[in-house]
Amino acid sequence: MKTKPAQRINIITLGCAKNLVDSEELLTQLRANHLDATHEAEGPAPIVVINTCGFIETARQESINTILEYAEAKRSGWVDKIFVTGCLSHRYKDDLSREIPEVDGWFGTGELSRLLNEIGTDYKRELIGERLLTTPGHYAYLKISEGCNRTCSFCAIPLMRGRHVSKPLEQVVQEAKNLVNSGVKEILLIAQELTYYGLDLYRERRLPALLTELEQIDGLEWIRLHYAYPSKFPLELLSVMKQSRKICRYLDLPLQHISDSMLLKMKRGITKSETLDLIHTIRDIVPDIALRTTLMVGFPGETEADFDELREFVQQVRFDRLGVFTYSHEEGTAAFHFKDNVLPIVKKRRAAQLMALQEEIAFDLNQRKVGSILKVLFDRVEGDFLVGRTEFDSPEIDNEVLVNATGCFIRPGDFAQVKITHAEAFDLYAEPVDNFPKAPFL
């Protein structure tokens, strides 16, 4: 056994929920080796591990700024060692190691064992499927695969995460059971591409079969799906969702654009007509579903006509949830060979116009919820309010439901039936149907 340092280790996580799961696995390994490890704790820590994101320019800059901040802390004597891992490190560690010599070690994705060895401890294989959570104890992210086989021309994820690798179904189910046994009530399934799950292991898409297995877990109340690729979408998934008592009527379906010329240049493998047909099919089979999407503006060659078509599409389809980001010119991607010819000010204007339109749509959709009774899972107390979510909302990115906490016996982690009394564009205000929640609510 290697010598174990007694110093405190603080893990900093940047980027998406997939990175958060990686940090939780690192935290689990460190604690199991009897190390004083924390996640984003306040106060100084002699050893810092920064889990970086490198998806787009803004994410890269945030990661670099964080590394530089801790490099300065090391020069000032507040930090002894800095280790950097994650997507940014995987892709740019050679360049960054020359520019930021204060970092003691750079590690790519999939190099957890090597990182642990550098810290001075061992990787415990018996902990596979075990995880200490950094989220509130009643919900957790569950990564069912790593990497991506898609060839979208704008995306650098395959360069950093590699090709798609599914976890065996039995391993995913066991990890879900472990989470539920620890108190988790909601599991959020994440992957770069959920609907591809199983093709590499079983030569068929196995997400519907996985969901059927997860639904049998006693104590698990909500299962939420993130990042379902629209091309070759497995329609049998909708039948499983419709019949389920536990799968949230919620689907994160990143579309990126709707103009056929843009979809072709983006290498999305789908047309406008096919996209509209898919949305109509989803809503026909699961009428009460909440659809979230992500759109990109400013891709090379995007004209005002392309953007107008995208804006009309958003107005027509009326997504329940929508996010927008501006195109980032990523070296190594197919789109890097295109001229990045949409001005930054135009990209920002288009993004702002879409979000303003979505705010109007969201406000109207929320007004229609006033007077309805919804099941809510409460996440936290904030000021005078209990803050929770319906099955139509994912943590941190979607609508929240606020209930006055005064005289209310609901606690974080409780489900409660509430009546919506007031609505804004991105928040719902409610009062409990019963002051003290019964458990479970059906």
C-alpha positions as CSV (number, residue, x, y, z in Angstrom):
1,M,0.0,0.0,0.0
2,K,1.3,3.4,-0.9
3,T,2.0,6.1,1.7
4,K,-1.2,8.1,2.3
5,P,-0.9,11.9,2.7
6,A,-2.7,13.4,5.6
7,Q,-3.5,16.6,3.8
8,R,-7.0,17.7,2.9
9,I,-8.0,17.3,-0.8
10,N,-10.7,19.5,-2.4
11,I,-12.3,18.6,-5.7
12,I,-13.6,21.4,-7.9
13,T,-16.1,20.4,-10.7
14,L,-16.7,22.4,-13.8
15,G,-19.0,21.6,-16.7
16,C,-21.8,19.1,-17.0
17,A,-23.4,16.5,-14.8
18,K,-21.2,13.8,-16.4
19,N,-18.2,15.6,-14.9
20,L,-20.0,15.7,-11.6
21,V,-20.4,11.9,-11.6
22,D,-16.7,11.6,-12.3
23,S,-15.9,13.8,-9.4
24,E,-18.2,11.8,-7.1
25,E,-16.4,8.6,-8.1
26,L,-13.1,10.3,-7.3
27,L,-14.4,11.4,-4.0
28,T,-15.6,7.9,-3.2
29,Q,-12.2,6.4,-4.0
30,L,-10.4,9.0,-1.9
31,R,-12.7,8.6,1.1
32,A,-12.5,4.8,0.9
33,N,-8.7,5.2,1.1
34,H,-9.2,7.1,4.4
35,L,-8.2,10.5,2.9
36,D,-9.7,13.8,4.0
37,A,-11.5,14.6,0.7
38,T,-14.2,17.2,0.1
39,H,-16.1,18.6,-2.9
40,E,-16.0,22.3,-3.5
41,A,-15.6,23.0,0.2
42,E,-14.9,26.5,1.5
43,G,-11.6,27.3,3.0
44,P,-8.0,26.4,2.0
45,A,-7.0,22.9,1.1
46,P,-3.4,21.9,0.5
47,I,-4.3,19.6,-2.5
48,V,-6.8,20.7,-5.2
49,V,-8.1,18.5,-8.0
50,I,-9.8,20.5,-10.7
51,N,-12.2,18.5,-13.0
52,T,-12.4,20.6,-16.2
53,C,-14.8,21.1,-19.1
54,G,-13.6,21.8,-22.6
55,F,-16.8,21.6,-24.6
56,I,-16.9,25.2,-26.0
57,E,-14.8,28.4,-25.7
58,T,-16.7,29.8,-22.7
59,A,-16.3,26.5,-20.8
60,R,-12.6,26.3,-21.6
61,Q,-12.1,29.8,-20.4
62,E,-13.8,29.1,-17.1
63,S,-11.7,26.0,-16.6
64,I,-8.5,27.9,-17.5
65,N,-9.4,30.8,-15.2
66,T,-10.0,28.4,-12.3
67,I,-6.7,26.7,-12.9
68,L,-4.9,30.1,-13.0
69,E,-6.7,31.1,-9.8
70,Y,-5.3,28.1,-7.9
71,A,-1.9,28.5,-9.5
72,E,-1.8,32.0,-8.0
73,A,-2.9,30.5,-4.6
74,K,0.0,28.0,-4.9
75,R,2.5,30.8,-5.5
76,S,1.1,32.5,-2.5
77,G,1.5,29.5,-0.3
78,W,-2.2,28.6,0.1
79,V,-2.0,25.5,-2.0
80,D,0.7,22.8,-2.1
81,K,-0.4,20.7,-5.1
82,I,-2.7,21.1,-8.0
83,F,-4.0,18.2,-10.2
84,V,-6.1,18.9,-13.3
85,T,-8.4,16.3,-14.9
86,G,-11.4,16.1,-17.2
87,C,-12.1,17.1,-20.8
88,L,-9.9,20.2,-21.1
89,S,-6.9,18.4,-19.6
90,H,-7.5,15.4,-21.8
91,R,-7.3,17.5,-25.0
92,Y,-4.9,20.3,-24.2
93,K,-2.6,19.0,-21.4
94,D,0.5,19.2,-23.4
95,D,0.0,22.9,-24.3
96,L,-1.3,23.8,-20.8
97,S,1.5,22.0,-19.0
98,R,4.0,24.4,-20.7
99,E,1.9,27.5,-20.0
100,I,0.9,26.7,-16.4
101,P,3.9,24.9,-14.7
102,E,2.4,25.3,-11.3
103,V,0.1,22.3,-12.0
104,D,1.6,19.1,-10.6
105,G,-0.2,16.7,-12.8
106,W,-2.5,16.6,-15.9
107,F,-4.9,13.7,-16.4
108,G,-7.3,12.9,-19.2
109,T,-10.8,11.4,-19.1
110,G,-10.6,7.7,-18.0
111,E,-7.4,8.2,-16.1
112,L,-8.9,7.9,-12.5
113,S,-6.5,5.2,-11.5
114,R,-3.4,7.2,-12.6
115,L,-4.7,10.3,-10.8
116,L,-5.2,8.3,-7.6
117,N,-1.6,6.9,-7.9
118,E,-0.3,10.4,-8.3
119,I,-2.1,11.5,-5.2
120,G,-0.6,8.5,-3.4
121,T,-3.3,5.9,-3.1
122,D,-4.8,3.0,-4.9
123,Y,-7.8,2.4,-7.1
124,K,-10.3,0.1,-5.4
125,R,-12.1,-1.9,-8.1
126,E,-14.6,-3.2,-5.5
127,L,-16.1,0.3,-5.3
128,I,-17.4,0.1,-8.9
129,G,-21.1,1.0,-8.6
130,E,-20.6,2.8,-5.3
131,R,-20.7,6.6,-5.1
132,L,-20.8,9.3,-2.6
133,L,-23.1,12.1,-3.8
134,T,-22.5,15.8,-4.0
135,T,-26.1,16.4,-5.0
136,P,-28.9,16.5,-2.3
137,G,-29.4,13.0,-1.1
138,H,-32.7,12.5,-2.7
139,Y,-31.6,12.7,-6.3
140,A,-28.6,11.5,-8.3
141,Y,-27.2,11.4,-11.8
142,L,-26.5,8.0,-13.2
143,K,-24.1,7.8,-16.2
144,I,-25.1,4.8,-18.4
145,S,-22.4,5.2,-21.1
146,E,-19.3,7.1,-21.9
147,G,-18.2,8.8,-25.2
148,C,-20.1,9.2,-28.4
149,N,-20.0,7.7,-31.9
150,R,-21.9,10.6,-33.6
151,T,-19.9,12.8,-36.0
152,C,-21.7,16.2,-35.5
153,S,-19.4,18.6,-37.2
154,F,-19.3,21.2,-34.4
155,C,-18.7,18.8,-31.5
156,A,-15.4,18.0,-29.8
157,I,-16.8,15.6,-27.3
158,P,-15.6,12.4,-29.2
159,L,-12.1,14.0,-29.2
160,M,-12.2,14.2,-25.4
161,R,-14.4,11.3,-24.3
162,G,-13.7,8.8,-27.1
163,R,-16.2,6.4,-28.7
164,H,-19.4,5.3,-27.2
165,V,-19.0,2.6,-24.4
166,S,-22.2,1.4,-22.7
167,K,-22.1,0.1,-19.1
168,P,-23.5,-3.4,-18.8
169,L,-27.2,-3.3,-18.0
170,E,-26.7,-5.3,-14.8
171,Q,-24.1,-2.8,-13.6
172,V,-26.4,0.2,-14.2
173,V,-29.3,-1.5,-12.4
174,Q,-27.0,-2.4,-9.4
175,E,-25.7,1.1,-9.2
176,A,-29.3,2.4,-9.2
177,K,-30.2,0.0,-6.4
178,N,-27.2,1.2,-4.4
179,L,-28.3,4.8,-4.9
180,V,-31.9,4.1,-3.8
181,N,-30.7,2.2,-0.8
182,S,-28.8,5.3,0.2
183,G,-32.0,7.4,0.1
184,V,-32.2,8.5,-3.6
185,K,-35.7,8.9,-4.9
186,E,-35.0,10.4,-8.3
187,I,-32.4,9.1,-10.8
188,L,-31.4,11.2,-13.8
189,L,-30.0,9.1,-16.6
190,I,-27.2,10.8,-18.4
191,A,-24.9,10.0,-21.4
192,Q,-23.7,11.9,-24.3
193,E,-26.3,10.0,-26.3
194,L,-28.9,8.0,-24.3
195,T,-30.7,6.4,-27.2
196,Y,-27.5,4.7,-28.4
197,Y,-27.2,2.7,-25.2
198,G,-26.6,-1.0,-25.7
199,L,-25.6,-1.0,-29.4
200,D,-22.0,-1.7,-28.7
201,L,-22.6,-4.4,-26.1
202,Y,-25.8,-6.1,-27.3
203,R,-26.0,-5.1,-31.0
204,E,-29.4,-3.4,-30.3
205,R,-30.7,-0.3,-28.5
206,R,-31.4,-1.4,-24.9
207,L,-32.6,1.8,-23.3
208,P,-36.2,0.7,-23.2
209,A,-35.1,-2.6,-21.6
210,L,-33.0,-0.8,-19.1
211,L,-35.9,1.5,-18.1
212,T,-38.1,-1.5,-17.6
213,E,-35.5,-3.0,-15.2
214,L,-35.1,0.3,-13.3
215,E,-38.8,0.6,-12.9
216,Q,-38.8,-2.5,-10.8
217,I,-36.6,-1.0,-8.1
218,D,-38.6,-0.4,-4.9
219,G,-38.2,3.1,-3.5
220,L,-37.3,4.7,-6.8
221,E,-40.0,7.1,-7.7
222,W,-38.7,9.2,-10.6
223,I,-36.5,8.3,-13.6
224,R,-35.5,11.2,-15.8
225,L,-34.0,11.1,-19.3
226,H,-31.3,13.5,-20.6
227,Y,-29.7,13.9,-24.0
228,A,-31.7,11.8,-26.5
229,Y,-30.4,12.2,-30.0
230,P,-33.2,12.8,-32.5
231,S,-31.8,10.9,-35.5
232,K,-33.0,7.2,-35.5
233,F,-34.9,7.9,-32.2
234,P,-36.2,4.5,-30.8
235,L,-39.9,5.0,-30.8
236,E,-40.4,2.0,-28.5
237,L,-39.0,4.2,-25.8
238,L,-42.2,6.2,-25.9
239,S,-44.4,3.2,-25.3
240,V,-42.4,2.3,-22.2
241,M,-42.6,5.9,-21.0
242,K,-46.4,6.1,-21.5
243,Q,-47.0,2.9,-19.5
244,S,-44.6,3.7,-16.7
245,R,-45.5,5.0,-13.3
246,K,-42.0,6.2,-12.6
247,I,-40.5,7.6,-15.9
248,C,-41.0,11.3,-15.8
249,R,-42.9,12.8,-18.7
250,Y,-39.8,14.7,-19.7
251,L,-37.4,14.4,-22.5
252,D,-34.2,16.3,-23.2
253,L,-33.9,16.2,-27.0
254,P,-31.1,18.5,-28.3
255,L,-32.0,19.5,-31.8
256,Q,-29.4,22.3,-32.5
257,H,-31.2,23.7,-35.6
258,I,-34.1,23.2,-37.9
259,S,-32.9,24.6,-41.3
260,D,-32.0,21.8,-43.6
261,S,-28.9,23.5,-44.8
262,M,-27.7,23.9,-41.2
263,L,-28.6,20.4,-40.2
264,L,-26.7,19.0,-43.2
265,K,-23.6,21.1,-42.4
266,M,-23.8,20.1,-38.8
267,K,-24.0,16.4,-39.8
268,R,-27.0,15.8,-37.6
269,G,-28.3,13.0,-39.7
270,I,-31.9,14.3,-39.7
271,T,-34.0,16.8,-41.8
272,K,-36.5,19.4,-40.8
273,S,-39.4,17.3,-41.9
274,E,-38.1,14.3,-40.0
275,T,-37.6,16.4,-36.9
276,L,-41.2,17.8,-37.0
277,D,-42.6,14.3,-37.6
278,L,-40.6,13.0,-34.5
279,I,-41.9,15.8,-32.3
280,H,-45.5,15.2,-33.4
281,T,-45.1,11.5,-32.8
282,I,-43.6,12.0,-29.3
283,R,-46.5,14.3,-28.4
284,D,-49.1,12.0,-29.9
285,I,-47.9,9.0,-27.9
286,V,-47.1,10.9,-24.6
287,P,-49.4,14.0,-24.8
288,D,-48.5,15.5,-21.5
289,I,-44.7,15.2,-22.0
290,A,-42.4,18.2,-21.4
291,L,-39.9,18.6,-24.2
292,R,-36.6,20.4,-23.5
293,T,-34.2,21.2,-26.4
294,T,-30.9,23.0,-27.0
295,L,-30.4,25.1,-30.1
296,M,-27.2,26.6,-31.6
297,V,-27.0,29.9,-33.4
298,G,-24.1,31.3,-35.4
299,F,-22.9,28.1,-37.0
300,P,-20.7,28.9,-40.1
301,G,-22.8,30.1,-42.9
302,E,-26.0,30.6,-40.9
303,T,-27.9,33.3,-42.8
304,E,-30.7,35.5,-41.6
305,A,-33.1,33.3,-43.5
306,D,-31.8,30.2,-41.6
307,F,-32.2,32.0,-38.3
308,D,-35.7,33.2,-39.2
309,E,-36.6,29.6,-40.0
310,L,-35.3,28.6,-36.6
311,R,-37.2,31.3,-34.8
312,E,-40.4,30.4,-36.6
313,F,-39.8,26.8,-35.6
314,V,-39.5,27.7,-31.9
315,Q,-42.7,29.8,-32.2
316,Q,-44.5,26.9,-33.8
317,V,-43.4,24.0,-31.6
318,R,-43.5,25.8,-28.3
319,F,-41.0,23.8,-26.3
320,D,-41.6,23.6,-22.6
321,R,-37.9,24.2,-21.9
322,L,-35.2,25.6,-24.2
323,G,-31.6,26.6,-24.0
324,V,-29.5,28.4,-26.6
325,F,-25.7,28.6,-27.1
326,T,-23.6,30.3,-29.7
327,Y,-21.3,28.4,-32.0
328,S,-17.8,27.9,-30.8
329,H,-15.1,27.2,-33.5
330,E,-13.4,24.0,-32.2
331,E,-10.1,22.8,-33.6
332,G,-10.2,19.2,-34.7
333,T,-13.9,19.2,-35.5
334,A,-15.2,18.9,-39.1
335,A,-16.7,22.4,-38.8
336,F,-13.3,23.9,-38.1
337,H,-12.6,23.8,-41.8
338,F,-15.5,26.2,-42.4
339,K,-15.0,29.9,-42.0
340,D,-16.4,31.1,-38.7
341,N,-18.1,34.0,-40.6
342,V,-21.0,34.9,-38.3
343,L,-19.9,37.9,-36.2
344,P,-19.9,37.5,-32.4
345,I,-22.4,40.4,-32.0
346,V,-24.8,38.7,-34.5
347,K,-24.5,35.4,-32.6
348,K,-25.3,37.1,-29.3
349,R,-28.2,38.9,-30.9
350,R,-29.7,35.8,-32.3
351,A,-29.3,33.9,-29.0
352,A,-31.0,36.7,-27.1
353,Q,-33.9,36.9,-29.6
354,L,-34.5,33.1,-29.2
355,M,-34.4,33.3,-25.4
356,A,-36.8,36.3,-25.4
357,L,-39.2,34.4,-27.5
358,Q,-38.9,31.3,-25.3
359,E,-39.5,33.5,-22.2
360,E,-42.8,34.5,-23.7
361,I,-43.7,30.9,-24.5
362,A,-42.7,29.7,-21.0
363,F,-44.8,32.4,-19.4
364,D,-47.9,31.5,-21.4
365,L,-47.4,27.7,-20.7
366,N,-46.9,28.4,-17.0
367,Q,-50.0,30.6,-16.8
368,R,-52.0,27.6,-17.9
369,K,-50.8,25.7,-14.9
370,V,-52.4,28.1,-12.4
371,G,-55.0,26.3,-10.4
372,S,-53.7,22.8,-11.2
373,I,-52.5,20.3,-8.7
374,L,-49.0,18.8,-9.3
375,K,-46.7,16.4,-7.5
376,V,-43.5,18.1,-6.5
377,L,-40.2,16.9,-5.1
378,F,-38.6,19.5,-2.8
379,D,-34.9,20.1,-3.2
380,R,-34.0,22.8,-0.7
381,V,-35.0,25.7,1.6
382,E,-34.1,29.1,0.2
383,G,-35.0,32.1,2.3
384,D,-38.7,31.9,3.1
385,F,-39.4,29.3,0.5
386,L,-39.3,25.6,0.0
387,V,-38.0,25.1,-3.6
388,G,-38.9,22.0,-5.6
389,R,-39.6,20.6,-9.0
390,T,-42.4,18.8,-10.9
391,E,-41.7,15.7,-13.0
392,F,-41.5,18.2,-15.9
393,D,-38.4,19.9,-14.6
394,S,-34.7,18.8,-14.1
395,P,-32.5,20.3,-11.3
396,E,-30.8,23.6,-11.9
397,I,-31.8,24.1,-15.5
398,D,-35.6,24.1,-15.5
399,N,-38.6,25.6,-13.7
400,E,-38.9,25.6,-9.9
401,V,-41.9,25.5,-7.6
402,L,-41.8,27.8,-4.6
403,V,-43.9,27.2,-1.5
404,N,-43.9,29.5,1.6
405,A,-42.0,27.6,4.3
406,T,-43.7,29.3,7.2
407,G,-45.8,26.8,9.1
408,C,-45.1,24.2,6.5
409,F,-43.9,20.7,7.5
410,I,-42.5,19.7,4.1
411,R,-38.8,19.0,4.2
412,P,-36.2,18.8,1.4
413,G,-36.5,15.3,-0.1
414,D,-40.2,15.1,0.5
415,F,-42.8,14.7,-2.3
416,A,-46.0,16.8,-1.9
417,Q,-49.1,17.6,-3.8
418,V,-49.3,21.3,-4.3
419,K,-51.8,23.7,-6.0
420,I,-50.3,26.3,-8.3
421,T,-51.4,29.8,-7.3
422,H,-49.2,32.1,-9.3
423,A,-46.8,31.7,-12.3
424,E,-43.9,33.6,-13.8
425,A,-41.9,32.7,-16.9
426,F,-39.6,30.3,-15.1
427,D,-41.1,29.9,-11.6
428,L,-44.3,28.5,-10.2
429,Y,-45.7,29.5,-6.8
430,A,-47.9,27.1,-4.9
431,E,-49.4,26.0,-1.6
432,P,-49.6,22.5,-0.3
433,V,-52.9,20.6,-0.8
434,D,-52.2,19.1,2.7
435,N,-50.0,21.0,5.1
436,F,-48.2,17.8,6.1
437,P,-47.3,15.6,3.2
438,K,-48.5,12.0,3.1
439,A,-45.8,9.6,1.8
440,P,-45.7,8.4,-0.8
441,F,-47.9,10.6,-3.1
442,L,-49.2,8.6,-6.1
